[in-house]
Amino acid sequence: VNWRLFLPGSWDPASPKADPAKVARRDKCAIPVQVGHVEKWQLALDMIDETRSWGIEVPQVIADGGYGDTAAFRLGLEERSLEYVVGISTTTTAHPEDAQPCTPAYSGRGPRPVPAYPEVAQRVRSLAIAAGKNSARPVQWREGSRPGSGSSGYKRMYSRFVALRVRPAGREVRKATAGTELPVRWLLAEWPAGRDEPVQFWLSNLPETTPLPVLVRTAKLRWRVENDYREMKQALGLAHFEGRTWPGWHHHVTLVSVAHAFCTLQRLTRSPKETASA
């Protein structure tokens, strides 16, 4: 639906990382004067805003840890009242749901202290391990590509998951909440039966009443994105662009997107028997 070409700081004359040789190539590459270096998470928010301005609603946002680890991205989604399930790394910190801030005693001098959490925020890995392996529940979320005993003849994707209610922490989150209670969010951790600790983590602002299978299926939807991306690269030529200009790249990805949309519509309009025979 939307694309952005990431321009590194070395191509931006206003960036402290500007490379004179690359900046000099901007005109030859037909890069618009107003286009500069923008962080990827901000590009994603810009794409969401533009997509919505076209009258296309964004129902949910699914992203990997490259975006989910950035608190500013998650806060930007919440400012737009968007639901999300985003991957995070094990170093992301949070407080347990029952953690409460307290206000230090005021000495009468200087500014009044703001409420703060007495305990240091923990890494999400530690929170999940503290919940224990026995808290993990089995969930099947979709049919895979390998033959199996499922109703369609394919093996069901299966693992075990821990879902906790936590208060994501971090300097940007604390600044945004201005000393008030940190909001409660879902922490989802995948903990396979044969592993000693969780292997993957997500944060989500889906409602508190969201069932575990819904959390898991939503988090795993990113596989669908990766599958589409692989199809566009390998079958439709997304990775075959050899041009050298800003307009040329946009032209290329537009045609690939239209081709992918056409192929998707063809699959959706065919009967299952016709798809199998094809």
C-alpha positions in Angstrom: 0.0 0.0 0.0 2.8 2.4 0.8 6.6 2.5 0.5 9.4 4.8 1.7 13.0 4.8 0.5 15.3 5.2 3.5 17.9 7.9 2.9 21.0 7.4 5.2 22.4 10.5 7.0 25.4 10.4 4.6 23.0 11.6 1.8 21.5 14.4 3.8 23.4 17.7 3.6 21.8 18.8 6.9 23.1 15.7 8.7 26.3 15.7 10.8 27.1 12.4 9.0 26.8 13.9 5.5 29.3 12.6 2.9 30.2 15.3 0.4 30.6 12.8 -2.4 27.1 11.4 -1.8 25.5 14.7 -1.3 26.9 15.8 -4.6 25.1 12.9 -6.3 21.6 14.0 -5.1 20.9 16.1 -8.2 22.0 13.3 -10.6 19.7 10.9 -8.7 16.8 13.4 -8.8 16.3 13.3 -5.0 13.9 16.2 -4.1 15.5 19.0 -2.2 13.1 18.7 0.7 13.9 15.0 1.3 16.4 14.3 4.0 17.4 11.6 6.5 14.4 10.3 8.6 14.5 7.5 11.1 12.8 4.3 9.9 10.2 4.3 12.7 9.2 7.9 11.8 8.9 6.9 8.1 6.5 4.1 9.2 4.4 6.6 11.1 4.4 9.0 8.1 3.3 6.1 5.9 0.4 5.3 8.3 -0.7 9.0 8.3 -0.5 9.2 4.5 -2.4 5.9 4.0 -5.2 7.1 6.3 -5.4 10.4 4.4 -6.4 8.4 1.4 -9.4 7.0 3.2 -7.7 3.6 3.9 -8.1 2.7 7.5 -5.2 0.9 9.3 -6.9 -1.8 11.5 -3.7 -2.9 13.3 0.0 -2.5 13.2 2.3 -5.5 13.2 6.1 -4.9 13.2 9.4 -6.6 14.1 11.8 -5.6 16.9 13.5 -3.0 14.6 10.4 -0.9 15.3 9.0 -2.3 18.5 12.1 -1.6 20.5 11.7 2.1 19.8 9.4 3.6 22.4 8.7 6.6 20.3 7.2 4.4 17.6 4.9 2.6 20.1 3.9 6.0 21.6 3.2 7.3 18.1 0.8 4.4 17.4 -1.0 5.1 20.7 -1.3 8.8 19.9 -3.1 7.7 16.7 -5.3 5.3 18.6 -4.0 2.3 16.7 -3.8 -1.2 18.1 -0.4 -2.9 17.7 1.5 -6.1 18.3 5.3 -5.4 17.9 8.3 -7.5 18.4 10.8 -6.5 21.0 14.3 -7.6 22.1 15.1 -9.2 25.5 16.6 -5.9 26.7 13.3 -4.0 26.7 12.4 -3.1 30.3 9.1 -3.1 32.1 7.5 -3.2 35.6 5.1 -5.9 36.7 1.4 -4.9 36.5 1.1 -4.4 40.2 4.0 -2.0 40.5 2.9 1.4 41.8 4.8 4.7 41.8 5.4 6.6 45.1 6.2 10.2 45.7 9.3 11.0 47.8 8.9 13.2 50.8 9.2 16.9 50.0 11.9 18.8 52.0 10.4 22.2 51.3 13.3 23.2 49.0 13.5 23.1 45.2 10.9 21.6 42.9 8.5 19.1 44.3 9.6 15.5 43.5 7.5 13.6 41.0 6.1 10.1 41.6 8.6 7.3 40.6 8.7 3.6 40.8 10.8 2.5 43.8 12.0 -0.7 42.0 14.2 -0.7 39.0 12.4 -1.9 35.8 13.3 -5.4 34.8 14.1 -6.8 31.4 11.2 -8.6 29.7 13.2 -11.8 29.6 13.5 -11.8 33.4 9.8 -11.1 33.9 8.8 -14.0 31.6 11.3 -16.4 33.4 10.0 -15.3 36.8 6.5 -16.3 35.6 7.8 -19.8 35.1 7.7 -22.4 32.3 4.6 -23.9 33.8 2.7 -20.6 33.0 3.2 -21.2 29.2 0.1 -22.4 27.4 0.0 -24.3 24.1 -1.4 -22.4 21.1 -1.9 -23.4 17.4 -2.1 -20.4 15.2 -2.1 -21.5 11.5 -1.5 -24.3 9.1 2.1 -24.6 7.8 3.5 -25.8 4.5 4.6 -29.2 5.6 2.3 -32.3 5.2 0.5 -33.3 8.4 -2.7 -34.5 9.9 -4.7 -31.2 9.8 -8.0 -30.8 8.1 -6.3 -29.4 5.0 -3.5 -32.1 5.0 -0.9 -29.7 6.4 0.8 -29.6 9.8 -0.5 -27.0 12.3 2.0 -24.4 13.6 2.3 -24.9 17.3 4.2 -23.6 20.3 3.8 -22.5 23.9 3.3 -18.9 25.1 3.3 -16.8 28.2 1.1 -13.7 28.3 1.7 -11.2 31.1 0.3 -7.8 31.9 3.2 -5.4 32.4 4.0 -1.7 32.5 6.6 -0.9 29.7 9.4 1.4 31.0 12.2 3.5 29.6 13.1 7.2 29.5 10.8 8.1 26.6 7.8 6.3 28.2 8.4 7.9 31.6 8.7 11.4 29.9 5.4 10.8 28.0 3.5 9.8 31.1 4.9 12.8 33.1 5.2 11.1 36.5 1.8 9.3 36.4 1.3 5.6 36.3 2.8 3.8 33.4 0.1 2.2 31.2 -0.4 -1.6 31.3 0.3 -3.5 28.2 0.5 -7.2 27.1 3.9 -8.9 27.1 3.8 -12.0 25.0 6.7 -14.5 25.1 7.1 -17.7 23.1 8.5 -20.5 25.2 8.8 -23.7 23.3 8.6 -27.0 25.3 12.2 -28.0 24.7 13.8 -24.7 25.6 15.0 -23.4 29.0 13.8 -19.9 28.4 11.6 -17.9 26.0 12.9 -17.3 22.5 10.8 -14.4 21.2 8.9 -11.4 22.7 6.2 -9.0 21.8 4.5 -6.0 23.3 0.8 -5.2 22.5 -1.9 -2.7 23.5 -4.7 -5.0 22.5 -7.5 -5.0 25.1 -7.0 -6.7 28.5 -9.8 -9.2 27.6 -7.9 -10.4 24.5 -7.7 -14.2 24.6 -4.2 -15.8 24.3 -4.9 -17.4 20.9 -5.8 -14.0 19.4 -2.6 -12.4 20.8 -0.5 -15.2 19.3 -2.3 -15.2 15.9 -1.9 -11.5 15.6 1.8 -11.5 16.6 2.4 -14.3 14.1 0.7 -12.4 11.2 4.1 -10.9 10.5 4.8 -14.2 8.7 2.2 -13.2 6.2 4.1 -10.0 5.6 7.4 -11.7 5.2 5.8 -14.2 2.8 4.4 -11.4 0.6 7.8 -9.6 0.7 9.6 -12.8 -0.4 7.1 -13.3 -3.2 7.6 -9.7 -4.4 11.4 -10.1 -4.3 11.7 -13.5 -5.9 8.7 -13.8 -8.2 7.8 -10.2 -9.1 11.2 -8.6 -9.3 11.3 -6.2 -6.3 15.0 -7.0 -5.7 15.9 -6.7 -9.4 15.8 -2.9 -9.6 19.1 -1.6 -11.1 18.2 2.0 -11.6 19.9 5.0 -10.1 17.2 7.6 -9.6 14.6 8.5 -6.9 11.7 8.5 -9.5 12.9 5.2 -11.0 12.8 3.4 -7.7 9.3 4.7 -6.9 8.2 3.6 -10.4 9.6 0.2 -9.9 8.1 -0.6 -6.5 4.7 0.8 -7.7 4.6 -1.7 -10.6 5.7 -4.5 -8.3 2.9 -3.6 -5.8 0.3 -3.6 -8.5 1.5 -6.9 -9.8 1.3 -8.4 -6.3 -2.2 -7.0 -5.8 -3.3 -8.6 -9.1 -1.8 -12.0 -8.2 -3.5 -11.9 -4.8 -6.9 -11.0 -6.3 -6.5 -13.9 -8.7 -5.9 -16.3 -5.9 -8.8 -15.0 -3.9 -11.3 -15.2 -6.8 -10.3 -18.8 -7.8 -12.0 -21.8 -6.2 -9.8 -24.0 -4.0 -10.0 -26.8 -6.7 -8.8 -24.4 -9.4 -5.9 -23.2 -7.2 -4.8 -26.7 -6.4 -4.8 -27.7 -10.1 -2.9 -24.6 -11.1 
